[in-house]
Amino acid sequence: MCGIIATSRKEKRQPWNATTLCTTSPTRPFDQARHVLLSEVGRVSQQDARQLLYDYMDGLWADITRAGERPAVGGKYQAIAAMRELTGVLRTIAFEAVYDAPE
């Protein structure tokens, strides 16, 4: 998922890195706190829903790539790239809430 996104010929920037974003996101503690309030069934439901959304975004990314586009280059698919990274972070937080939950 990571690489350099070229926003123009002269400008390059690093895209979001899901691992870094996941540990440094300002919303992470709030999302984690909400998961603590959920029942085990609620946490699993969140994980399932977030996985479905991630799979959809990742599939969309793959479709764009198969069509010969380069979604990681330029701003044309920037929103999809951001959603793909964000859903990856949300999926990770939910996974941790399910498998790292106190018993």
C-alpha positions, 0 to 999 in steps of 0.5 A, a space after each residue: 500500500 505504501 509508496 510515493 504518490 506523485 501529485 505533479 511532476 515536481 512534487 512528490 509526497 509520501 502517502 499515508 502509511 497504515 502502520 504509522 497512521 494507526 499508531 499516531 492517529 489522533 482518533 485512535 484513542 477515541 476509537 479504542 475507548 468506544 470499543 472497550 464499551 462494546 460487548 464481545 459480540 459488538 467488537 466482533 461485529 465492528 471487526 466484520 463490518 470494517 473488514 467488509 469495507 476494507 475488502 470493498 475499497 481494496 477490490 476497487 483499488 485492484 479494479 482500477 489497477 487492472 484497468 491499467 490505471 496507476 492509482 498511487 500516482 497523481 491526485 486522480 484517485 487520492 480519495 480512494 487511496 485515503 479511504 483504503 488507508 483509513 479502512 485499513 487503520 479502522 480494521 486494525 483497531 477493531 482486530 486489536 479490540 477483538 484479539 487483545 481484549 481483556 478476558 
